[in-house]
């Protein structure tokens, strides 16, 4: 009898965890906004850039990644060293690193991979002396491709992390 009661309690607890997990997934999916997805991380040391306008500038280069990878190649680390030098020369600048993926894979997988890519860039900036409180991250997964064709050369272009200058909404373009 005791074993039956223990099993019933364990089964009820497991069912509650499964149901709670399903509710979380449904809640997360209901909150997703296709035009401007919320950041997939809430790192307290990141700056809040929600009200900022993100602007691409020529001094901050885009880095690209291998398929299914968030590792920075030697060539991409060299590009990031240039970005970090610019950031250190502009100590008041805040940036957002936007991780992107190609069109293959599920939305959930690509959002996670895009976030890992953005965080890899942020960590590298930190190693190079850029204060982490100046670098925000976001993942767009496969939602913001720069190339629409279904070819390997196009997919390579979409596997990227863009470092974008964050400007207060009223200051953009000045």
Long-range contacts (C-beta under 8 A, 24 or more apart in sequence): 34-143, 37-111, 37-138, 37-139, 37-140, 37-141, 37-143, 39-136, 39-137, 39-138, 39-139, 40-111, 40-112, 40-114, 40-115, 40-138, 40-139, 41-115, 41-119, 41-137, 43-137, 45-132, 45-133, 46-122, 46-132, 46-133, 46-135, 46-136, 46-137, 47-94, 47-133, 47-134, 47-135, 47-136, 47-166, 48-136, 49-94, 49-96, 49-136, 49-166, 51-168, 51-169, 52-94, 52-96, 52-166, 52-167, 52-168, 52-169, 53-166, 53-167, 53-168, 53-169, 53-171, 53-172, 54-96, 54-98, 54-164, 54-165, 54-166, 54-167, 55-164, 55-165, 55-167, 55-172, 55-173, 56-162, 56-164, 56-165, 57-165, 59-83, 59-86, 60-86, 60-95, 60-162, 60-163, 60-164, 60-165, 61-163, 62-160, 62-161, 62-162, 62-163, 63-121, 63-160, 63-161, 64-156, 64-157, 64-159, 64-160, 65-117, 65-159, 65-160, 65-161, 66-159, 67-102, 67-155, 67-159, 68-113, 70-99, 70-113, 70-116, 70-117, 70-119, 70-120, 71-120, 72-120, 72-121, 72-124, 77-124, 80-121, 80-124, 80-125, 80-128, 81-128, 83-125, 83-163, 84-124, 84-125, 84-128, 84-129, 84-130, 87-125, 87-130, 87-134, 88-128, 88-129, 88-130, 93-134, 93-165, 94-134, 94-135, 94-136, 94-165, 94-166, 95-134, 95-135, 95-136, 95-163, 95-164, 95-165, 95-166, 96-135, 96-136, 96-137, 96-138, 96-163, 96-164, 96-166, 97-121, 97-122, 97-125, 97-135, 97-136, 97-137, 97-138, 97-161, 97-162, 97-163, 97-164, 98-137, 98-138, 98-139, 98-140, 98-144, 98-161, 98-162, 98-164, 99-137, 99-138, 99-139, 99-140, 99-160, 99-161, 100-139, 100-140, 100-141, 100-142, 100-144, 100-145, 100-158, 100-159, 100-160, 100-161, 100-162, 101-141, 101-142, 101-158, 101-159, 102-142, 102-145, 102-154, 102-155, 102-156, 102-158, 102-159, 103-142, 103-145, 103-150, 103-155, 103-158, 104-142, 104-155, 105-142, 107-141, 107-142, 110-139, 110-141, 110-142, 111-139, 111-140, 111-141, 112-139, 113-139, 113-141, 114-139, 114-140, 114-141, 115-139, 117-159, 117-160, 117-161, 118-161, 120-161, 121-161, 121-163, 136-166
